[in-house]
């Protein structure tokens, strides 16, 4: 009965919005879809049923009320990013089955295994090294970082669902990926789009200028965030004085790499190469991941049953595809465009500093309504950039801050980017905990990038 009460409350919120008059200029169909989206998010947070059930129920309402056609409602299930997440789960299973994940985990422990905080920094450092070369954060996290998180949690706790250690490692890896994506022009698929949108306004942003501008606030964020999360979660296992020695001993017992590990490693290296050169040869990260899965199947590393039994992949596939669908049609039905115009109306008379800060914050926190950073960029980046420049904001400063926020806002929710559902699906943290820590970290990031970043950009002459 408690679950049905939560569901009823979620539906009541949606109905109140549905039958309320839409704001002036808001399309009725867009308003109704917005009401359904809000009700879905309330149900996701309250969790009366598993998220997959909530997602399917939401689609059923959308089709029954004729908000969406059947084809539109299920369009998200063919989205390439959604499938990239599924393939990333399969590749990660290969890491676990071959033992390569444990070998990588023990290797990290042998260098940074003095305590659990050190392991968090180790995951962040690994992602920082990979970020400039792999332009898909989903591929980077799903294919490389996620297997390490699972292996490290298993090694330290003997139980992959330890809510403390596993939760700390998972959310630290995720929040770290958000920052590393903001630091490099080539670290996230939407960043080159931003560079093109800036170029359309006559502002040239190069790989070097992006990196230099992001360097100081990025390093500060990567230094502070693991510690903040460590304090918030307080992992059960903190000090591991013998972990380095234990890791070295375990590596010694494992001996040289076996045949399956070598194949898995070779496939892993191939994936990295394809993800690096993919944009140059017109190969999407999803196709590269599919090739990797096929290799693992043909070599016997993965069996068909392994794919069928990877329940986390299929569960994520369903609920994330639904959220992608809802977010996509919020844009198509004019909701995000209406919001952009609303911002223009209310900030046009502000001094440029206060007006731009308000625009930046609105841009950041509207990501609660998006399941893709690229979709958010496509819907709102250009109009808000134009408004910011019209207010008097120095053009390069406006381009860069909105660009950095286009990555940092992905840390708000468990669906805000392709990497989020992969690490959330480990089950170490609840939706409420993930959102709570996401909001706290967002405040820390905004403070760091506005204050220390602002001082750094003053030195660089951007304002």
ZITAHU-V156712 format. One record per backbone hydrogen bond with DSSP energy under -0.5 kcal/mol. CO is the residue of the C=O (numbers start at 0). NH is the residue of the N-H. E is the energy in kcal/mol with one decimal. If there is no record, write none. Layout:
{{CO NH E} {CO NH E}}
//
This chain:
{{0 4 -1.8} {1 5 -1.9} {2 6 -2.2} {3 7 -2.6} {4 8 -2.3} {5 9 -2.1} {6 10 -2.5} {7 11 -2.3} {8 12 -2.1} {9 13 -2.0} {10 14 -2.8} {11 15 -2.5} {12 16 -1.9} {13 17 -2.8} {14 18 -2.4} {15 19 -0.5} {16 19 -0.7} {22 25 -2.3} {26 30 -2.4} {27 31 -2.4} {28 32 -2.1} {29 33 -2.2} {30 34 -2.2} {31 35 -2.1} {32 36 -2.5} {33 37 -2.6} {34 38 -2.2} {35 39 -2.3} {36 40 -2.4} {37 41 -2.4} {38 42 -2.1} {39 43 -2.3} {40 44 -2.1} {41 45 -2.7} {42 46 -2.5} {42 47 -0.5} {49 52 -0.7} {49 53 -2.0} {50 54 -2.7} {51 55 -2.3} {52 56 -2.4} {53 57 -2.2} {54 58 -2.1} {55 59 -2.4} {56 60 -2.0} {57 61 -2.2} {58 62 -2.4} {59 63 -2.6} {60 64 -2.5} {61 66 -1.7} {61 67 -1.8} {62 65 -1.1} {68 72 -2.8} {69 73 -1.6} {71 74 -1.3} {73 76 -1.1} {74 77 -1.6} {75 78 -1.2} {78 82 -1.7} {79 83 -2.0} {80 84 -1.8} {81 85 -1.5} {82 86 -2.7} {83 87 -2.1} {84 88 -1.8} {85 89 -1.6} {86 90 -2.5} {87 91 -2.4} {88 92 -1.9} {89 93 -1.5} {90 94 -1.5} {91 95 -1.7} {92 96 -2.9} {93 97 -2.1} {94 98 -0.8} {94 100 -2.5} {98 102 -2.0} {99 103 -2.6} {100 104 -2.4} {101 105 -2.9} {102 106 -1.9} {103 107 -2.5} {104 108 -2.5} {105 109 -2.1} {106 110 -0.8} {107 110 -1.0} {107 111 -3.1} {108 112 -2.1} {111 114 -0.6} {113 239 -2.3} {114 118 -1.3} {115 119 -1.8} {116 120 -2.2} {117 121 -2.0} {118 122 -2.2} {119 123 -2.0} {120 124 -2.7} {121 125 -2.2} {122 126 -2.1} {123 127 -2.3} {124 128 -2.0} {125 129 -1.7} {126 130 -2.4} {127 131 -0.6} {129 132 -1.2} {129 133 -1.5} {132 134 -0.6} {134 136 -0.5} {135 139 -2.5} {136 140 -2.6} {137 141 -2.7} {138 142 -2.4} {139 143 -1.2} {139 144 -1.6} {140 145 -3.7} {143 147 -1.0} {144 148 -2.4} {145 149 -2.4} {146 150 -2.4} {147 151 -2.8} {148 152 -2.4} {149 153 -2.3} {150 154 -2.4} {151 155 -2.3} {152 156 -2.0} {152 158 -0.5} {153 157 -2.3} {158 161 -1.6} {161 165 -0.9} {161 166 -0.6} {163 167 -2.5} {164 168 -2.4} {165 169 -2.6} {166 170 -2.3} {167 171 -1.9} {168 172 -2.2} {169 173 -2.0} {170 174 -2.8} {171 175 -2.2} {172 176 -1.9} {173 177 -1.6} {174 178 -1.4} {175 179 -2.6} {176 180 -1.9} {177 181 -1.0} {178 182 -0.9} {179 182 -0.6} {179 183 -0.6} {183 186 -1.5} {187 190 -1.6} {187 191 -0.6} {188 192 -0.5} {189 193 -1.9} {190 194 -2.1} {191 195 -2.0} {192 196 -2.6} {193 197 -2.6} {194 198 -2.1} {195 199 -2.0} {196 200 -0.7} {197 200 -0.9} {197 202 -2.5} {198 201 -1.9} {201 203 -0.5} {202 204 -0.6} {203 205 -0.5} {205 209 -2.4} {206 210 -2.3} {207 211 -2.8} {208 212 -1.9} {209 213 -1.8} {210 214 -1.4} {211 215 -0.6} {213 217 -2.4} {214 218 -2.5} {215 219 -2.1} {216 220 -2.4} {217 221 -2.5} {218 222 -1.6} {219 223 -2.3} {220 224 -2.8} {221 225 -0.5} {222 226 -0.5} {223 227 -2.4} {224 228 -2.6} {225 229 -2.2} {226 230 -2.2} {227 231 -2.1} {228 232 -2.7} {229 233 -2.1} {235 237 -0.7} {237 115 -1.9} {239 242 -1.9} {241 245 -2.8} {242 246 -3.1} {243 247 -2.2} {244 248 -2.2} {245 249 -2.8} {246 250 -2.6} {247 251 -1.8} {248 252 -2.2} {249 253 -2.2} {250 254 -1.0} {257 261 -2.4} {258 262 -2.2} {259 263 -2.5} {260 264 -2.9} {261 265 -2.7} {262 266 -2.6} {263 267 -2.4} {264 268 -2.7} {265 269 -2.4} {266 270 -2.5} {267 271 -2.1} {268 272 -2.5} {269 273 -2.8} {270 274 -2.7} {271 275 -2.0} {272 276 -2.7} {273 277 -1.4} {274 134 -0.7} {276 279 -1.1} {276 280 -1.4} {277 280 -0.8} {277 282 -2.6} {281 283 -0.5} {283 287 -1.9} {284 288 -2.3} {285 289 -2.3} {286 290 -2.4} {287 291 -2.0} {288 292 -2.2} {289 293 -2.4} {290 294 -2.2} {291 295 -2.0} {292 296 -2.0} {293 297 -2.8} {294 298 -2.1} {295 300 -1.2} {295 301 -2.2} {296 299 -0.9} {302 305 -0.7} {302 306 -1.3} {303 307 -2.1} {304 308 -2.6} {306 309 -0.9} {308 310 -2.3} {309 312 -0.8} {309 313 -1.4} {310 314 -2.7} {311 315 -2.3} {312 316 -2.3} {313 317 -1.7} {314 318 -2.0} {315 319 -2.6} {316 320 -1.5} {317 321 -1.8} {318 322 -1.9} {319 323 -2.4} {320 324 -2.1} {321 325 -2.5} {322 326 -2.5} {323 327 -2.4} {324 328 -2.2} {325 329 -1.6} {326 330 -1.3} {327 331 -2.1} {328 332 -2.3} {329 334 -2.1} {329 335 -0.8} {330 333 -1.5} {333 337 -2.2} {334 338 -2.2} {335 339 -2.2} {336 340 -2.2} {337 341 -2.1} {338 342 -2.2} {339 343 -2.0} {340 344 -2.0} {341 345 -1.5} {342 346 -1.6} {343 347 -1.0} {346 349 -1.9} {350 354 -2.8} {351 355 -2.6} {352 356 -2.3} {353 357 -2.2} {354 358 -2.4} {355 359 -2.7} {356 360 -2.4} {357 361 -2.5} {358 362 -2.6} {359 363 -2.3} {360 364 -2.7} {361 365 -1.5} {363 366 -1.2} {364 367 -1.2} {365 368 -2.0} {366 369 -1.8} {371 375 -1.8} {372 376 -2.5} {373 377 -2.7} {374 378 -1.9} {375 379 -2.4} {375 380 -0.6} {376 380 -1.8} {376 381 -0.6} {379 383 -1.9} {380 384 -2.4} {381 385 -2.3} {382 386 -2.1} {383 387 -2.3} {384 388 -2.4} {385 389 -2.2} {386 390 -1.6} {387 391 -0.6} {387 392 -2.0} {388 391 -1.1} {393 397 -2.4} {394 398 -2.5} {395 399 -2.4} {396 400 -2.6} {397 401 -1.9} {398 402 -1.7} {399 403 -3.0} {400 404 -2.6} {401 405 -1.3} {403 406 -1.5} {403 407 -2.4} {404 408 -2.2} {406 409 -1.4} {407 410 -1.6} {408 411 -1.6} {409 412 -0.5} {416 419 -0.6} {416 420 -0.8} {417 421 -0.6} {418 422 -1.6} {419 423 -2.6} {420 424 -2.1} {422 425 -1.0} {423 426 -2.1} {429 433 -2.5} {430 434 -2.7} {431 435 -2.6} {432 436 -2.7} {433 437 -2.2} {434 438 -2.4} {435 439 -2.2} {436 440 -2.7} {437 441 -1.8} {438 442 -1.8} {439 443 -1.9} {440 444 -2.9} {441 445 -2.7} {442 446 -2.4} {443 447 -2.5} {444 448 -3.0} {445 449 -2.4} {446 450 -2.5} {446 451 -0.5} {447 451 -0.9} {447 452 -2.1} {449 453 -0.6} {450 454 -2.0} {451 455 -2.1} {452 456 -2.9} {453 457 -1.5} {454 458 -1.9} {455 459 -1.9} {456 460 -0.5} {456 461 -2.8} {456 462 -0.6} {457 460 -0.7}}
//
